Amino acid sequence: MHSRSIVSNFVIFSNLSFIKENRRLFSILTGPYAALVVLLTICCISSEPFRDVTNLLNIIRQVSFSGIIALGMTFVIIGGGIDLAVGSLMALSGVFAIMTMNMIPGNEVLAIIAGIGAALATGLVGGSLNGLMISLGKIPPFIVTLGTLSIFRSLALYFADAGLVSSKIGLFAKVGSLAICGIPLPVVSLFVLTILFAILLTKTSYGRYVCALGSSEQVSKFAGINTAMVKFSTYVIASICSSISAILFASRLNGVSSTSAGTAYELDAIAAVIIGGTAMSGGKGSIWGTLAGIFILGIVSNILDMWGVSVNLQGAVKGLVIIIAVLIQKKERN
């Protein structure tokens, strides 16, 4: 009888823990998705062209490039860090990918594979550089990534002669126009990565370690977590996401501009993560929330164009959205 009581109490405790965890996740997601629904309703009522399926699909495709980067940025910010170099690294990855492809003109499939490998390798090296300086060098992430932001952009400008690098591989341009069941490849990639990263963050020990790191690095060390390795890995994930985005972006345009590719993507990524409910102080956040933040930013940009709002004022509106999101988070924490 006593053993049955213990088992029963354990089951009750497990169920309560499960409910508590799901309530926490629900509270994180409620804000951004409620805002998304309200925003969609307002936009659909105020603009008939906005409701067109083609326009909605175009919005998702446009934000998918910065959105993929935002998914990686979520891990960095939950872990208590920041990465300002992802946009510049995207440009550098794209430049190296196309330059590598152009060096193998004989076999288009092999050239594309080599280009993808070059882009991913660039992201791996760039993310490792950031991660090592931050985790082992103990240099503040803002300082490190601010420095590598300039380094990566300068390297992209140098190798591309401060211009546009175009692909000579005809098949590569066709990759950019691929669609699965009518859905563009970048959009499919965004949703697939969202699902995979959501599982990684919520269903694995690694996800719990990232949250613990952001909550308290010192306590995480006492708990036996290899905080240096976890912190290092978050920057690698963000950088690999930049490389994936670079490949998709370059294939769509069949080229990469070393001056403009990835410009301000780091700011859009950070904004999407914050709007999605992830705390800037780290410790908690949601991949699904980030996805909502990505869509909110894309919808705001699109509807402002349809309303005829000056491009010079659109940045102010985005900034206001970010500030409101932070204020809502602060109110919820209090």
Secondary structure, DSSP 8 states (H G I E B T S, - for coil): -HHHHHHHHHHHHHHHHHHHHHHHHHHHHHHHHHHHHHHHHHHHHH-TGGG-HHHHHHHHHHHHHHHHHHHHHHHHHHTT---S-HHHHHHHHHHHHHHHHHT--S-HHHHHHHHHHHHHHHHHHHHHHHHHHHHTS---HHHHHHHHHHHHHHHHHHHTTTSEEE---HHHHHHHT-EETTEEHHHHHHHHHHHHHHHHHHHSHHHHHHHHHHH-HHHHHHTT--HHHHHHHHHHHHHHHHHHHHHHHHHHHTEEETTTTTTTHHHHHHHHHHHTT--TTSS---HHHHHHHHHHHHHHHHHHHHTT--HHHHHHHHHHHHHHHHHHHHHHH-
